Amino acid sequence: MKQQMMMAAVLAALAGQALAEDVVVYSARAEQLLKPLADAYQKETGVTVKLVSDKEGPLMERMRAEGRNSPADLLLTVDAGNLWQAEQMGLLRAVKSPTLDANIPAHLRDPGGQWYGLSIRARTIFYNTQKVKPAQLSSYADLADPKWKGKLCLRTSKKVYNQSLVGMMLSELGPAKTEQTVKGWVANLATAPFPDDTKLLEAIAAGQCEVGIANTYYYGRLMEKSPKLPLGIFWADQAGKGAHVNISGAGVARHAKNEKGAVKFLEWLSSAKAQNLFADVNLEYPVNPKVKPDARVAAWGDFKHNYINVSHAGARQAEAVKLMDRAGYK
């Protein structure tokens, strides 16, 4: 009997150890994009990555409600504005990792180490190639010029991607110039803002408008589906600070039960072997500068991107929302 009890204790300890090796990821990234990475990591290390998928808002509220009882080891989401918000909600903990610091440029991670970018998406200008010549285009602010009246399409201001763009503009241009620009955008709209970037790009291709702002991977997806669409990509602000970029990224949960495992998985995601897996599947750019983008993404051409720290997207988010409201940007 005593021997059986000892054996049961050993088995329980081993089971607990195996459980501790699991990494639980609360993910706002589409599961079909992340599961191949989870599978590859498990194959390489033997560690199981358990995915809990939902939209970023519900996930963060769930983590806050769960508090110390949360099973989350890692929060993975899109847009630096969301990661900054998670930090402000006290959902993340700072980590120190020479590997992450080496693999991820400083402007694409939290200065305090609470979150790190894992892929880059540019939010730039797109145009109808039958109606607009690239020489007519220059910057985000130029789209406020009356020459684009009735020719501009935008996605709704309710989307965090546009809130982050305007937040970054606030940090660079200041409130007055940014508000002037956003008011100019509203005055130039050809139609009401769209609910998503795909519909916006389709409207440009159909001639409903001539120019607009969208994330690059939406363009990539659409052109793979319909390669003959008259859509062109233009890298904004190349004569200035460069095109606006944002990230998808992750941070270790404040109450992580497996902090070491979460950090190791995060380091692996930033490594050369995983970066293409993470970025290519969604037609994004690797965050690790040593890794080349997928050939389909590279075909869009080189561009100068803005090196302001993406944390500004979150820090100025509330101000950006108020500004867009004042400007009548719905």
C-alpha positions in Angstrom: 0.0 0.0 0.0 2.8 2.4 0.9 4.6 1.6 -2.3 1.4 2.3 -4.3 1.1 5.6 -2.6 4.7 6.5 -3.3 4.2 5.6 -7.0 1.0 7.7 -7.2 2.9 10.7 -5.7 5.7 10.3 -8.3 3.2 10.1 -11.1 1.3 13.1 -9.8 4.6 15.0 -9.6 5.5 14.0 -13.1 2.1 15.0 -14.4 2.4 18.4 -12.7 5.8 18.9 -14.2 4.5 18.1 -17.7 1.6 20.5 -17.1 4.0 23.2 -16.1 5.8 22.8 -19.4 2.7 23.7 -21.3 2.5 27.3 -22.5 -1.0 28.8 -22.5 -1.3 31.6 -25.1 -4.3 33.9 -25.2 -4.3 34.9 -28.8 -6.2 37.5 -30.8 -4.4 36.5 -33.9 -6.5 34.2 -36.1 -6.0 30.6 -34.9 -5.2 29.3 -38.4 -2.2 31.7 -38.5 -0.8 30.7 -35.1 -1.5 26.9 -34.9 1.2 26.0 -37.5 3.7 27.8 -35.2 2.4 26.0 -32.1 2.7 22.7 -33.9 6.2 23.4 -35.1 7.3 24.5 -31.6 5.9 21.4 -30.0 7.7 19.2 -32.7 11.0 20.9 -32.0 10.8 21.2 -28.2 8.2 18.8 -27.0 6.4 21.7 -25.3 2.6 22.0 -25.9 1.3 25.4 -26.8 -2.3 25.7 -25.8 -4.2 28.4 -27.7 -7.2 30.3 -26.4 -8.5 32.4 -29.3 -10.8 35.4 -29.2 -10.8 39.1 -30.2 -8.4 41.3 -28.3 -11.1 43.1 -26.2 -12.8 40.0 -24.7 -9.4 38.4 -24.2 -8.0 41.3 -22.2 -11.2 41.6 -20.2 -11.1 37.9 -19.5 -7.5 38.1 -18.2 -8.5 41.1 -16.0 -11.4 39.2 -14.6 -9.4 36.0 -14.0 -6.7 37.9 -12.1 -4.2 35.7 -10.3 -6.2 32.6 -11.4 -5.7 33.3 -15.1 -4.1 30.3 -16.9 -2.6 32.7 -19.5 1.2 32.6 -19.8 1.4 34.9 -22.9 -0.9 37.4 -24.5 -0.6 37.7 -28.3 -2.4 40.3 -30.2 -2.3 42.8 -33.1 -1.5 46.5 -33.0 0.8 48.2 -30.5 -2.2 50.2 -29.3 -3.7 47.0 -28.0 -0.5 45.8 -26.4 0.0 49.2 -24.8 -3.6 49.0 -23.5 -2.9 45.5 -22.0 0.2 47.0 -20.3 -1.9 49.8 -18.8 -4.5 47.3 -17.5 -1.8 45.6 -15.6 -2.1 42.4 -17.6 1.6 42.0 -18.5 4.9 41.7 -16.7 8.3 43.1 -17.8 10.9 40.5 -18.9 14.6 40.8 -19.6 15.8 38.8 -22.5 19.1 39.5 -24.4 17.7 37.3 -27.2 14.6 39.4 -27.7 16.6 42.6 -27.5 18.9 41.3 -30.2 16.2 40.0 -32.5 13.7 42.8 -32.2 14.6 46.5 -33.0 14.0 48.9 -30.1 11.3 50.9 -31.8 9.2 47.7 -32.3 9.0 46.8 -28.6 8.0 48.3 -25.3 10.9 50.3 -23.8 10.1 48.6 -20.4 10.1 45.1 -21.8 6.4 44.3 -21.3 5.7 43.5 -24.9 7.6 42.7 -28.1 6.7 43.0 -31.8 6.7 39.8 -33.8 5.7 40.9 -37.3 5.5 44.3 -39.1 2.5 45.6 -41.0 2.7 48.9 -42.9 -0.3 51.1 -43.2 0.2 53.1 -46.3 -1.4 54.6 -49.4 -3.2 52.6 -52.2 -4.4 54.0 -55.5 -6.3 53.1 -58.7 -3.6 52.7 -61.3 -6.0 53.7 -64.1 -6.8 57.1 -62.4 -3.8 58.1 -60.4 -0.1 58.3 -61.2 2.4 57.7 -58.4 3.9 61.1 -58.9 0.7 62.6 -57.7 1.1 61.0 -54.3 3.4 61.8 -51.4 2.2 61.7 -47.8 -0.7 61.0 -45.5 -1.1 64.7 -44.9 -1.2 65.3 -48.7 -4.4 63.3 -48.8 -6.1 66.2 -47.0 -5.3 68.5 -50.0 -8.5 69.7 -51.8 -7.2 68.0 -55.0 -8.4 64.7 -53.6 -11.9 66.0 -52.8 -14.4 63.3 -53.5 -11.6 60.8 -54.3 -10.6 59.5 -50.9 -11.7 56.3 -49.1 -11.0 55.5 -45.5 -11.7 52.7 -43.0 -13.8 53.7 -40.0 -12.1 55.6 -37.2 -13.5 53.0 -34.8 -10.7 50.5 -35.9 -7.6 50.5 -33.8 -5.4 50.6 -36.9 -6.6 54.1 -37.7 -6.5 55.2 -34.1 -2.8 54.1 -34.0 -2.0 55.9 -37.2 -3.5 59.2 -35.9 -1.8 58.6 -32.5 1.6 58.4 -34.2 0.8 61.5 -36.3 0.0 63.4 -33.1 3.5 62.5 -31.7 5.1 63.6 -34.9 3.0 66.5 -36.3 1.5 67.8 -33.2 -2.2 68.3 -32.4 -2.9 71.3 -34.7 -1.4 69.8 -37.8 -2.9 66.4 -37.2 -6.4 67.8 -36.7 -6.1 69.9 -39.8 -5.1 66.8 -41.7 -7.9 64.6 -40.4 -10.5 67.3 -41.1 -9.1 67.5 -44.7 -9.5 63.7 -45.0 -13.1 63.9 -44.0 -13.7 66.8 -46.4 -12.2 64.7 -49.2 -14.2 61.5 -48.6 -15.9 59.9 -51.6 -18.2 57.9 -49.4 -18.8 56.9 -45.8 -15.9 55.1 -44.1 -15.7 51.3 -44.7 -15.9 48.6 -42.1 -12.7 46.9 -43.3 -9.7 47.4 -45.5 -10.7 44.8 -48.0 -13.9 46.6 -48.9 -12.0 49.9 -49.1 -9.4 48.4 -51.5 -12.2 46.9 -53.6 -13.9 50.4 -53.8 -10.6 51.9 -55.0 -10.3 49.2 -57.7 -13.9 49.7 -58.8 -13.4 53.5 -59.2 -15.7 54.4 -56.3 -12.7 56.4 -55.0 -9.1 56.8 -56.3 -6.9 56.7 -53.2 -7.1 55.3 -49.6 -5.1 54.1 -46.6 -4.9 50.4 -45.7 -2.6 47.7 -44.2 -0.4 46.0 -46.7 -1.4 42.4 -46.0 -5.0 43.2 -47.0 -3.6 44.3 -50.4 -1.6 41.1 -50.6 -4.5 38.9 -50.0 -6.8 40.7 -52.4 -4.2 40.7 -55.2 -3.5 37.0 -54.8 -7.3 36.4 -55.3 -7.7 39.0 -58.1 -4.3 39.8 -59.6 -5.6 42.0 -62.4 -7.3 44.6 -60.2 -6.1 48.1 -61.0 -4.5 48.6 -57.5 -1.1 50.1 -56.8 0.8 50.4 -53.5 2.5 53.7 -52.7 4.9 54.1 -49.8 3.9 57.2 -47.9 6.2 59.9 -46.5 9.3 58.6 -48.2 10.6 62.2 -48.3 9.9 62.6 -44.6 10.0 60.2 -41.7 8.8 57.2 -43.6 5.6 55.0 -43.9 3.7 54.2 -40.7 4.3 50.7 -39.4 2.7 48.8 -36.7 3.1 45.3 -35.3 1.5 42.1 -34.1 3.2 41.1 -30.9 3.1 39.5 -27.5 3.8 40.0 -23.8 4.2 37.6 -20.9 1.1 37.6 -18.7 1.4 39.2 -15.3 0.2 36.0 -13.5 1.9 33.5 -15.8 2.3 30.1 -14.2 5.0 29.3 -16.7 7.0 32.5 -17.2 10.2 30.8 -18.3 8.3 28.7 -20.9 6.5 31.8 -22.1 9.8 33.7 -22.6 11.3 30.8 -24.4 8.4 30.6 -26.8 8.5 34.3 -27.3 12.3 34.1 -28.0 11.6 31.3 -30.5 9.0 33.3 -32.3 11.6 36.1 -32.8 14.2 33.7 -34.1 15.2 33.3 -37.8 13.7 29.8 -38.0 10.2 31.0 -36.8 10.0 34.5 -38.2 9.0 33.5 -41.7 6.5 31.0 -40.4 4.9 33.8 -38.3 5.0 36.6 -40.9 4.7 34.9 -44.3 1.4 33.2 -43.6 -0.3 36.6 -43.3 1.9 38.5 -45.9 3.5 40.6 -43.2 7.2 41.6 -42.7 9.4 39.8 -40.3 10.3 41.9 -37.3 13.8 40.4 -37.1 15.9 42.4 -39.5 18.1 39.4 -40.3 15.1 37.6 -41.9 14.0 38.4 -45.4 10.3 38.8 -46.2 8.4 36.4 -48.3 9.0 36.9 -52.1 5.4 38.0 -52.5 5.9 40.8 -49.9 9.4 41.7 -51.2 7.9 42.2 -54.6 6.1 45.4 -53.3 9.5 47.1 -53.2 11.8 48.5 -50.5 10.6 51.4 -48.4 11.7 53.6 -45.6 9.6 53.0 -42.5 9.0 55.4 -39.6 11.3 54.6 -36.6 9.2 56.3 -33.9 8.6 53.8 -31.1 5.2 52.1 -31.8 4.3 52.6 -28.1 3.2 56.1 -29.2 0.2 54.4 -31.0 -1.2 53.4 -27.6 0.0 56.4 -25.5 -1.8 58.8 -27.8 -4.8 56.6 -28.6 -7.4 58.3 -26.4 -6.3 61.7 -27.7 -6.5 60.4 -31.2 -10.1 59.2 -30.7 -11.2 62.6 -29.4 -9.5 64.3 -32.2 -11.2 62.1 -34.8 -14.5 62.8 -33.2 -14.0 66.5 -33.3 -13.0 66.3 -37.0 -16.2 64.4 -37.8 -14.3 61.2 -38.8 -16.8 58.4 -38.2 
